[in-house]
Amino acid sequence: MGLSLLSIIRRSILTSKQSSMSSTNVPKGHFAVYVGEEQKRRLVVPISYLNHQWFQDLLRCSEEKFGFTHPMGGITIPCTEEAFTCHSSCLQSF
């Protein structure tokens, strides 16, 4: 009986680890940012964004507002989701 309880606990821990790992997966060559004013949305963006001036400006604003401690655990970009997606769609068209 104790053995089956132990196996159930192990299986539960393994399942929770796998589900949390799958939610944090980011494709190679990309990174996650959080965007939005009230409700933050997690977006996965290409690393090539780091080369663009508008994204570097957003990172500077993020540093000024949050320092190096981001409340979401990842990089939080202080702009609206609409503005971010508009700028990023312009970059993807090039």
VEXVOLO-674438 format. One line per field, with one value per residue: x, y, z of N, C-alpha, C in turn; residue in one letter. Coordinates in steps of 0.05 Angstrom, whole numbers, m for minus. Atoms other than C-alpha are relative to their C-alpha. Layout:
VEXVOLO-674438
n.X = (X|...)
n.Y = (Y|...)
n.Z = (Z|...)
ca.X = (X|...)
ca.Y = (Y|...)
ca.Z = (Z|...)
c.X = (X|...)
c.Y = (Y|...)
c.Z = (Z|...)
aa = (a|...)
END
This chain:
VEXVOLO-674438
n.X = (16|m18|m14|18|3|m25|m1|20|m13|m21|13|12|m22|m10|19|0|m25|2|19|m12|m22|11|10|m22|m17|m3|m15|m27|m1|22|2|27|3|27|9|27|1|13|m3|m25|2|m26|m5|m26|m10|m26|m23|m8|12|m20|m16|16|m1|25|1|m20|13|19|m16|m9|24|5|m21|6|24|m2|m27|m6|18|25|20|10|m21|m13|m2|26|m2|20|15|25|m3|6|m23|m21|6|m2|m29|m12|10|m15|m27|2|5|m25)
n.Y = (m24|m23|m1|m11|m29|m13|m2|m20|m26|m5|m5|m27|m19|1|m12|m29|m10|1|m21|m26|m3|m4|m27|m19|6|m21|11|m9|m25|m17|m4|m9|m26|m6|m26|m9|m20|12|29|6|23|11|3|11|m16|9|m14|m21|m26|m14|m17|m22|m23|m3|20|m8|m22|13|12|m22|m8|21|m3|m23|5|23|7|27|18|m2|13|25|20|m3|m28|m13|m23|m19|m12|15|24|m9|m14|19|17|m17|m4|26|9|m16|12|25|m4|m5)
n.Z = (0|0|26|20|m6|8|29|8|m6|20|26|m2|2|28|18|m4|11|29|9|m3|19|26|2|1|23|19|22|3|15|m10|m29|m8|m13|m9|11|m7|m22|m23|2|15|18|7|29|7|22|9|m11|19|m10|m15|18|9|m18|m16|m21|m20|m15|m19|m21|m18|m16|m19|m21|m16|m16|m18|m7|9|m14|14|m16|12|2|26|8|3|18|m8|21|5|17|28|11|3|23|24|7|7|26|20|3|13|29|14)
ca.X = (0|56|91|30|21|94|88|25|63|122|77|41|107|132|68|69|143|128|68|107|166|121|91|159|187|212|237|311|328|270|256|194|172|111|72|12|m10|m59|m61|8|10|69|96|153|196|257|326|336|291|351|385|328|330|256|264|328|289|235|288|315|245|236|302|281|213|230|305|331|276|216|151|132|199|216|228|167|159|123|78|9|1|m27|33|81|46|42|117|135|90|126|193|168|148|221)
ca.Y = (0|48|31|47|114|130|114|158|216|207|204|267|304|281|302|371|380|360|408|466|452|449|517|549|519|570|551|557|627|659|687|704|773|798|855|895|949|915|843|818|770|725|730|691|734|720|739|781|834|851|882|932|1002|1003|939|965|1028|984|947|1013|1034|967|976|1045|1021|953|953|882|853|838|820|765|730|746|810|855|906|970|982|961|894|929|974|916|872|930|943|869|856|913|879|812|842|859)
ca.Z = (0|17|m48|m90|m54|m66|m140|m145|m113|m160|m221|m198|m189|m257|m291|m259|m279|m351|m356|m328|m374|m435|m419|m415|m480|m528|m598|m612|m636|m598|m529|m489|m469|m431|m463|m441|m394|m347|m369|m390|m449|m462|m533|m564|m610|m652|m626|m688|m654|m611|m672|m684|m654|m633|m593|m560|m541|m510|m471|m444|m423|m390|m352|m329|m305|m275|m268|m274|m231|m275|m240|m289|m284|m356|m394|m387|m443|m420|m479|m504|m537|m599|m607|m598|m649|m698|m695|m697|m757|m794|m780|m804|m871|m887)
c.X = (17|15|m18|m4|25|2|m20|12|21|m11|m12|21|11|m19|0|26|m2|m19|12|23|m11|m11|22|18|m1|18|29|0|m21|3|m27|1|m29|m7|m28|0|m12|4|24|m5|28|2|28|9|27|23|9|m12|21|17|m15|m1|m26|m1|21|m11|m20|14|10|m23|m6|20|m6|m24|3|28|6|m17|m28|m21|m10|21|15|1|m28|4|m22|m13|m26|6|m4|24|23|m5|1|29|12|m10|14|28|m2|m5|25|14)
c.Y = (25|4|12|30|15|3|20|28|6|6|28|21|1|13|30|13|2|22|27|4|5|29|21|m5|23|m11|12|25|20|5|11|27|2|28|6|19|m12|m30|m6|m26|m9|m4|m11|15|m10|17|22|27|16|19|26|22|2|m20|7|23|m11|m13|21|10|m21|1|23|m5|m22|m6|m27|m20|3|m16|m26|m21|0|30|11|26|20|14|m16|m23|8|13|m19|m17|15|3|m27|m10|16|m12|m27|2|5|m25)
c.Z = (0|m26|m21|4|m9|m31|m11|4|m21|m27|m1|m3|m28|m19|3|m11|m30|m10|3|m19|m28|m4|m2|m25|m19|m23|m1|m18|7|30|6|13|10|m8|9|23|25|1|m17|m16|m7|m30|m4|m25|m8|12|m18|8|15|m17|m8|21|17|23|22|17|20|23|20|17|21|23|18|19|20|10|m12|14|m14|15|m11|m2|m26|m6|m4|m16|8|m23|m4|m18|m29|m13|m6|m25|m26|m9|m8|m27|m22|m4|m15|m30|m16|m8)
aa = (m|g|l|s|l|l|s|i|i|r|r|s|i|l|t|s|k|q|s|s|m|s|s|t|n|v|p|k|g|h|f|a|v|y|v|g|e|e|q|k|r|r|l|v|v|p|i|s|y|l|n|h|q|w|f|q|d|l|l|r|c|s|e|e|k|f|g|f|t|h|p|m|g|g|i|t|i|p|c|t|e|e|a|f|t|c|h|s|s|c|l|q|s|f)
END
